[in-house]
Amino acid sequence: MKNIFRYLVVSLSFFLLSCTKVVDVDLETAEPKLVIDASIDWVKGTTGNEQKIKLSTTTGYYSPKFPTVSGADITITNSANTVFSFIENPGTGEYVCSNFHPVTGENYTLKVALNGETYTATETCIGVPSIENNIAQNNSGGFGGDELEITYYYKDNGNQDNYYLHRILSPVSVFPEYKAKDDKDSQGNLMREFFSDKDLKAGDTINIRLYGISRRYYDYFRKLLAASGAGNGPFQTIPGSVRGNIINQTHFANFAYGYFRLSEVDVKDFLCE
């Protein structure tokens, strides 16, 4: 009886697949809104002086690209009123600064002037602990015990509340995997994180990036992950309901999507054996 049931399920699946037809739904497209990708990443062991900010707009659901935005005047100012200017590579929507000076615990203010409107945001540069060198590999990991799994560690600072962003990219991943974590239950402890995939094999290199983030960005990113489905990469689309910390000082209602974040980042590559 079990075999008959299995046969019926498989037959029905083939029938449903044979009837599948791709239908493009005619969706209404909202007016484009500005998207400001102002993620300042200071990788440990570097000066962090080269930074980039990207401007684009939202677009239609079926559009494969986000239109870039040129002609903006972008600066970041620290608490000592030192101004760092971001200059556009012409026509790319990418604005570059080559003399930025990141300092953990320092407050910075972003200013974007575009088409007669001014957008601002203020954030603190957040430090991060180093990823320990003792990354462990388990060839019988994962929920089913049949995946290659790695475990890595980092020491939390017990003198303050900390928030972390994990980004893991492997050769078998279509998009990086992201996780936002806090130290609520691990204050001051050696924290650990797992990553596994059934398609990982010996010779594959896994890239691990650990970011220090603020509480505000932690809350924002968790909403972003939930809105995007988490498993497909949070930056593939910009969910309309998730707004960041960037404020339009000229016309408040005409807000921009995106977030101004400054993070120290530790990076480790692990070669699977």
Buried (B, 14 or more C-beta within 10 A) or exposed (E): EEEEEEEEEEEEEEEEEEEEEEEEEEEEEEEBBBBBBBBBBBBBEEEBEEBBBBBBBBBEEEEEEBEBBBEBBBBBBBEEEEEBBBEBEEEEBBBBBEEBBBBBEEEBBBBBBBEEBBBBBEBBBBBBBEBBEEBEBBBEBBEEEEBBBBBBBBEBBEEEEBBBBBBBBBBEBEEBBBBBBBBEEBBEEEBEBBBBBEEBEEEBEBBBBBBBBBEBBBEBBBBBBEBBEBEEBBEEBBBEEBBBBBBBEEEEEEBBBBBBBBBBBBBBEBEBE
